[in-house]
Amino acid sequence: MARILILTPQLPYPPQALTGFSQGTTIRNFNLIAGLRRRHTVDLLTFHTPTAAGGPELLMSYCEQVVTVPPPARSLTKRALDTLLRKAPDMALRLEAPVMHVRLADLLRANRYDILQIEGIEMAPYALTLEPAARPRLVFDDHNAEYVLQKRAFATDARRPRRWVGAAYSLIQWQKLATYERRICRAADRVVAVSETDRRALQRLAPGLGVTVVPNGVDLDFYRPGVTPPAPGLGPHSLVFTGKMDFRPNVDAVLWFVDEVLPLITSRLPDARFYVVGQSPHPRLAPLADHAAVVITGRVPDTRPYIAGAGVYVIPLRIGGGTRLKVLEAMAMGQAIVSTRLGCDGFPFQDGREVRFADSPEAFAETVVRLLQSREQAETLGRAARTYVEANYGWDVIVPRLEALYRR
């Protein structure tokens, strides 16, 4: 049994994608902690706003100690100046707080930890300030190969003059992240990636780096067919996308789908409706409020009724990296999925077996229409998806991979 101190960028609770509260990092962190505590002692150091929904007491049945620090405030002006003047990438400065360094030092001084686990690159600064000889074994869980995400964002935005400001930001961050991500990976004793794709990306950054894949997973009981009825109003030709809707890749995905794909679908199925389900819709999505075939829900208490009501679940992502929990959630609920290949990047899926892939607007629309018109085909695809995640992506299968890393 190991004594483990885990640092996370936000309180890892609640454990499911109740869209008003949780996101992928939260879900991954909670389920890793819940699995580890069965055979290990886990302490948690995290950022948390005292007035936010939920509290540290909710995690006390999983952790020996939960220590929280208020997240720092950082204005857009400060971010802009940091982008221009500082060598560190934006992500490494996002949660910069002197009090977090103090709390970490206090915990390391008071406890004999075997493992110090850093969850995500935002928390890397708190590991890099420690002397290797004075700290426990350092495990860095890199939730995405972050430099790749910014490289892809630059490539996408550079093609559109209206997005050149965003492209310039991504170009700067891509270069800074490559240097910084290499630094934290080299400093860590063990490095974790969420997919083989990310593992290879990190090894391109740092040749010879040892990287262990510990993928994202899904709660197979919470997400299963028939667990919840469909949301009212969703017809048989409903298309559903879920996610945090101020996240840049999700915004780009929705706008591309509405502009390029949806008109091709509604020209053949006029009653098709596209449901965009997730908290904090970005201002760039505001014009869609008047679109007759689009419904922007904003925050909902539970995404499952929308996933359950989808005729087809769509993942039209063109930017990003890592492995997306939304993919596993829809598959676990037995839904037919149409995705860009990037949308399922990092998963070893085969086109036509667990999901359907389409990258051009025409191919995406054609694949969606065929599945909407053939419920038998859609249900067959959904059953295969559920079977696949049961065999490969339950947390009971995934957590032992992380435990094995501790013993090396």
JOQUI-V662005 format. One record per run of one state. SS is the DSSP state (~ for helix, > for strand, _ for the rest). FROM is the first residue (numbers start at 1). TO is the last residue. If there is no record, write none. Layout:
# JOQUI-V662005
SS/FROM/TO ; SS/FROM/TO
This chain:
# JOQUI-V662005
_/1/2 ; >/3/8 ; _/9/23 ; ~/24/36 ; _/37/40 ; >/41/47 ; _/48/55 ; ~/56/59 ; _/60/64 ; >/65/69 ; _/70/75 ; ~/76/85 ; _/86/89 ; ~/90/93 ; _/94/97 ; ~/98/110 ; _/111/114 ; >/115/119 ; _/120/120 ; ~/121/123 ; _/124/124 ; ~/125/128 ; _/129/131 ; ~/132/134 ; _/135/136 ; >/137/142 ; _/143/145 ; ~/146/157 ; _/158/160 ; ~/161/187 ; _/188/189 ; >/190/193 ; _/194/195 ; ~/196/205 ; _/206/210 ; >/211/213 ; _/214/217 ; >/218/218 ; _/219/237 ; >/238/242 ; _/243/247 ; ~/248/266 ; _/267/272 ; >/273/277 ; _/278/282 ; ~/283/290 ; _/291/293 ; >/294/298 ; _/299/303 ; ~/304/308 ; _/309/311 ; >/312/315 ; _/316/324 ; ~/325/332 ; _/333/336 ; >/337/339 ; _/340/341 ; ~/342/344 ; _/345/350 ; >/351/351 ; _/352/354 ; >/355/357 ; _/358/360 ; ~/361/373 ; _/374/374 ; ~/375/392 ; _/393/393 ; >/394/394 ; ~/395/406 ; _/407/408
